[in-house]
Amino acid sequence: MKRTARSTRTTRGQGMTEYIIIVALIAIGTIGVTTKFGDNVRVLFGMAADATAGASNVANGGSRGNAAGPQTRKTIGTFAQNN
């Protein structure tokens, strides 16, 4: 009986470890994709916001997408300097 209880506890711990590894890989992937495609997504959201507002100049990313550029290009170093 003791052997079965120990085996069950080990299996549960193993399952939890696997979930933690999966969540960590998803987080790392999300950070990588955001870093790689962040500017493109920002421009697309700017275009969508301008189109929703009725602006006719949406072909180049719109005014909101271009205005947000300097705000989104921050690193940990620049964040520490500004705060």
C-alpha positions as CSV (number, residue, x, y, z in Angstrom):
1,M,0.0,0.0,0.0
2,K,2.8,2.4,0.8
3,R,4.4,1.7,-2.5
4,T,1.3,2.6,-4.4
5,A,0.8,5.9,-2.5
6,R,4.4,6.9,-3.2
7,S,4.1,6.0,-6.9
8,T,0.9,8.1,-7.2
9,R,2.6,11.0,-5.5
10,T,5.6,10.8,-7.8
11,T,3.3,10.6,-10.9
12,R,1.4,13.7,-9.8
13,G,4.7,15.6,-9.2
14,Q,5.9,14.5,-12.7
15,G,2.7,15.7,-14.3
16,M,3.0,19.1,-12.6
17,T,6.6,19.4,-13.7
18,E,5.5,18.7,-17.3
19,Y,2.8,21.3,-17.1
20,I,5.3,23.9,-15.8
21,I,7.7,23.1,-18.6
22,I,4.9,23.5,-21.2
23,V,3.8,26.8,-19.7
24,A,7.5,28.0,-19.7
25,L,7.9,27.1,-23.3
26,I,4.7,28.9,-24.3
27,A,5.9,32.0,-22.4
28,I,9.3,31.9,-24.1
29,G,7.6,31.5,-27.5
30,T,5.2,34.3,-26.9
31,I,8.1,36.6,-25.9
32,G,10.0,35.6,-29.0
33,V,7.1,36.2,-31.3
34,T,6.2,39.5,-29.7
35,T,9.8,40.7,-30.1
36,K,10.0,39.6,-33.7
37,F,6.6,40.8,-34.9
38,G,5.8,43.6,-32.3
39,D,6.2,46.5,-34.8
40,N,4.1,44.8,-37.4
41,V,1.3,44.2,-34.9
42,R,1.5,47.7,-33.7
43,V,1.1,49.1,-37.2
44,L,-1.8,46.7,-37.9
45,F,-3.6,47.8,-34.8
46,G,-2.9,51.5,-35.7
47,M,-4.4,50.8,-39.1
48,A,-7.5,49.2,-37.6
49,A,-8.0,52.0,-35.1
50,D,-7.7,54.6,-37.9
51,A,-10.1,52.7,-40.2
52,T,-12.6,52.4,-37.3
53,A,-12.3,56.1,-36.7
54,G,-13.1,56.8,-40.3
55,A,-9.6,58.1,-41.4
56,S,-8.8,57.8,-45.1
57,N,-5.0,57.6,-44.6
58,V,-4.8,54.0,-43.5
59,A,-2.4,52.6,-46.1
60,N,0.9,53.5,-44.3
61,G,0.0,52.2,-40.9
62,G,-2.1,55.1,-39.8
63,S,-1.3,58.0,-37.5
64,R,-1.8,56.0,-34.3
65,G,0.5,53.2,-35.4
66,N,3.3,55.7,-36.3
67,A,2.8,57.8,-33.1
68,A,3.2,54.7,-30.9
69,G,6.5,53.7,-32.4
70,P,8.8,55.5,-29.9
71,Q,6.7,54.3,-27.0
72,T,7.0,50.7,-27.9
73,R,10.7,50.5,-28.6
74,K,11.8,50.3,-25.0
75,T,14.3,47.9,-23.4
76,I,15.0,47.1,-19.8
77,G,17.8,49.6,-19.9
78,T,15.7,52.5,-21.2
79,F,12.9,51.6,-18.8
80,A,15.3,51.9,-15.9
81,Q,16.7,55.2,-17.1
82,N,13.2,56.8,-17.5
83,N,11.8,55.6,-14.2
